[in-house]
Amino acid sequence: MKKIQSLFVLVLLFSINSFGNTVAIKTHATTSPREFYQIKTYILKSDEQVQTTDIFLKEAYLPALKRQGIKSIGVFKLKPTATDTLRKILVVIPFKSLLQYEALDEKLAKDKTYLITGAAYLNASYKQPPYLRIESILLKAFSDHPFLTTPKLDSPRANRVYELRSYESATEAIHTNKVDMFNAGGEVKLFNRLQFNAVFYGQVISGSKMPNLMYMTTFSDQESREAHWKAFVDSPEWKGLIAMEKYKNNISHIDITFLYPTDYSDY
């Protein structure tokens, strides 16, 4: 009898402990001191695809995300260049947690308004797809800039410059060093002091060019962008940082993309 009672107590304690751990894990998964960001890039080859995807994003996708409590969604197009052969639309989506990100598609599939409004895009024929491909990058916000910031710009949208940068590093350890340079090293603070109007800084946790980090700064126009970067390069803080031995050679490749916001972007 005592053995049975002891076994019952052990099972009860194990159940309580397991339940407690489950609750802790769930709580941690649904709340985070830092946001996560998805950058979705729609690659398009024709005017028809651009129009179909624009309408879908504006009238179906963004409203559906907002019904799920996802706010401050940025939608951007490339600044035109002579070498462009394809067109792209980039969507920046902030998530409170990875759980919210993971559950999104399932929730959208149950949203009748979304399914009806976005039908032309969602039910497109394989002979007339609304895009060539969709690329996706997932990021975790930096500790020194844990939440997306909506920039305050009053210039015409077509004149604005949204600069998306990707910094690749040779190894994971060197990448961590570059992230540290932004946070503990004070690079984020310098951007703040010089009013770069940063939207986000993020460490890529899933993407095609890892290890890398990405961040977006914003300017009223190209002239303002040039003036801000000159001030950055000439600043004593930056000169001090790049002179530090521990931060040398922590970037192996940089990609810079210039964007402007669509008329339905939240910023």
URDADA-V496067 format. One record per helix or strand of 3 or more residues. SS is the DSSP state (~ for helix, > for strand). FROM is the first residue (numbers start at 0). TO is the last residue. If there is no record, write none. Layout:
SS|FROM|TO, SS|FROM|TO
//
This chain:
~|1|29, >|35|43, ~|46|66, >|73|77, >|86|94, ~|97|107, ~|111|116, ~|118|121, ~|125|127, >|132|140, ~|142|144, ~|156|158, >|160|167, ~|171|181, ~|186|192, >|199|205, >|211|218, ~|221|233, ~|235|241, ~|244|246, >|252|260
//
